[in-house]
């Protein structure tokens, strides 16, 4: 299972990501990002589909630096 998730700060989406282990990823973000809310958005079985969906959401929410915290356009999983 691949989890697609958002990091929100003051109700604004700042980051879009995907992971197989939400608990570990949430912990890693807590130690490196400003205060935020970790929210699982979707769950999928297909890595390729989820990677494309991640790219779509990075564009939709405009989370790439400098507007957000994504340093790439996604899809590298």
C-alpha positions as a Python dict, from the first residue, in 0.01 Angstrom:
ca = {
    (1, 'X'): (0, 0, 0),
    (2, 'X'): (126, 347, -93),
    (3, 'X'): (-5, 643, 104),
    (4, 'X'): (-38, 988, -53),
    (5, 'X'): (-24, 1256, 214),
    (6, 'X'): (-25, 1632, 272),
    (7, 'X'): (150, 1853, 523),
    (8, 'X'): (-62, 2152, 618),
    (9, 'X'): (43, 2465, 801),
    (10, 'X'): (-234, 2705, 909),
    (11, 'X'): (-479, 2506, 687),
    (12, 'X'): (-260, 2568, 380),
    (13, 'X'): (-114, 2267, 198),
    (14, 'X'): (266, 2311, 204),
    (15, 'X'): (385, 1965, 97),
    (16, 'X'): (258, 1662, -96),
    (17, 'X'): (432, 1327, -57),
    (18, 'X'): (395, 952, -69),
    (19, 'X'): (520, 674, 153),
    (20, 'X'): (479, 308, 238),
    (21, 'X'): (525, 381, 610),
    (22, 'X'): (321, 684, 723),
    (23, 'X'): (429, 656, 1088),
    (24, 'X'): (801, 682, 1006),
    (25, 'X'): (747, 952, 745),
    (26, 'X'): (535, 1160, 984),
    (27, 'X'): (809, 1137, 1246),
    (28, 'X'): (1080, 1237, 995),
    (29, 'X'): (883, 1543, 886),
    (30, 'X'): (816, 1648, 1247),
    (31, 'X'): (1188, 1672, 1311),
    (32, 'X'): (1270, 1870, 993),
    (33, 'X'): (972, 2090, 905),
    (34, 'X'): (803, 2380, 1085),
    (35, 'X'): (490, 2288, 1289),
    (36, 'X'): (229, 2128, 1062),
    (37, 'X'): (-51, 1873, 1036),
    (38, 'X'): (19, 1538, 863),
    (39, 'X'): (-289, 1420, 671),
    (40, 'X'): (-324, 1099, 470),
    (41, 'X'): (-520, 1185, 158),
    (42, 'X'): (-534, 863, -45),
    (43, 'X'): (-418, 498, -43),
    (44, 'X'): (-324, 308, -359),
    (45, 'X'): (-163, -20, -460),
    (46, 'X'): (2, 107, -779),
    (47, 'X'): (327, 300, -728),
    (48, 'X'): (331, 446, -1080),
    (49, 'X'): (-26, 576, -1048),
    (50, 'X'): (44, 721, -703),
    (51, 'X'): (360, 894, -827),
    (52, 'X'): (165, 1061, -1108),
    (53, 'X'): (-108, 1159, -863),
    (54, 'X'): (160, 1314, -638),
    (55, 'X'): (280, 1527, -931),
    (56, 'X'): (-76, 1640, -1006),
    (57, 'X'): (-133, 1745, -646),
    (58, 'X'): (200, 1931, -621),
    (59, 'X'): (81, 2138, -918),
    (60, 'X'): (-275, 2175, -784),
    (61, 'X'): (-162, 2299, -442),
    (62, 'X'): (146, 2482, -574),
    (63, 'X'): (368, 2323, -309),
    (64, 'X'): (698, 2339, -490),
    (65, 'X'): (961, 2576, -347),
    (66, 'X'): (934, 2876, -305),
    (67, 'X'): (555, 2852, -248),
    (68, 'X'): (571, 2530, -49),
    (69, 'X'): (811, 2268, 85),
    (70, 'X'): (842, 2030, -214),
    (71, 'X'): (1191, 2068, -362),
    (72, 'X'): (1100, 1864, -671),
    (73, 'X'): (800, 1814, -895),
    (74, 'X'): (743, 1466, -747),
    (75, 'X'): (712, 1125, -908),
    (76, 'X'): (1056, 995, -801),
    (77, 'X'): (930, 718, -568),
}
